[in-house]
């Protein structure tokens, strides 16, 4: 049995585990701030604001999109994917209809 906090056999942590943890925190906060109904939780989710969270400071808009939109670029070497760099495109590149 693995102990709490043990990493995968490759010794690496899944790069998306931080995103999953932040999503869980946002959901739990939204549940706590809601009136207990599904609609209440959804309303809280769609107006969530995170300050200094695991992924930094961001909010979620009425469409469920975040104001922080980093893009991870990966490099494959010898069949293994590694993070090359993370960029955040400027808002001027995003079309809002």
N, C-alpha and C positions, 0 to 999 in steps of 0.2 A: 504494500500500500504506500502511495506517495504521501509525503507530509505536505501540510498546507504551505503554499508558496513554491513548491517544487516546479521546476521548469520542464519543458518537453525533453525527450531523450536527446534531441539535437543540441540542447543547451541554449536555445533561443526562445524568446517569448513572442507569441503571435503579435504582429504589429497592430492588429485591430483590437486587442484586448482593452486598450485605453478608451477607445471609442465606445465599446460595449459597456465599460464601467461608467463612463460619463452619461450614456443613454439611460442606464439604470438609475443613476442619481437624479437625472431630470424627471424621469417617470415617478420615482418615489416622492420627490418634492411636489410634483403636480398632483399626485394622489393626496398628499397631506394638505395641500392648499385647496382642494376641491370640496364640493358639498357631498361627496360620496357617490355620485352618480357617474355613469360612463360619460354623459355629456359634460358634466362638471370637470372630469379629469381631462377630457379632450380640450375643453376651453382653456384650462390651465396650461396644457402642453403647448397650445398654439399661441400662447403669449409669454412663454417661459423666457426668462433672462438669467444668464449664468455669468457670474463675475468671478474671475480668477479660478475657474474650474480646472479640471484635469486637462482640458483642451484650450484653456485660455478663457477670454471673455467673448460671449456671443449671445445672440437671442434667436428665437424661433418665430418665424412669421406666420401669418394666417394660412399659408399654403403648406406649412410644415418644413420649410427650408430654413437652414441656419444662415446667419450673417457671416459666418466664417466658412470659407470654402477652399480649404487647402487641397492640393492635388499632389499625390505621392507618385514620384517617378521611380520605377524599379529598373535595375540593371541585372541581366542574367549572365552569369559567368560560370562556365563548366556545368550548366544545367541547374544552377542554384540562383534563386532570386534574392537580391539584396536591395535595400533601400538606397537609391542613388541620391535623391534630394526631394524635399517637400517645398512646393511653391504655392503661393496664394495669388491667383490672378486678380488684377485690379477690377473694381466694380464697373469701370468703363467698358469692360469686355462682356458684361452681362446685360442681356436684353430683358427688360421687364415690361410685360404687356399690360 
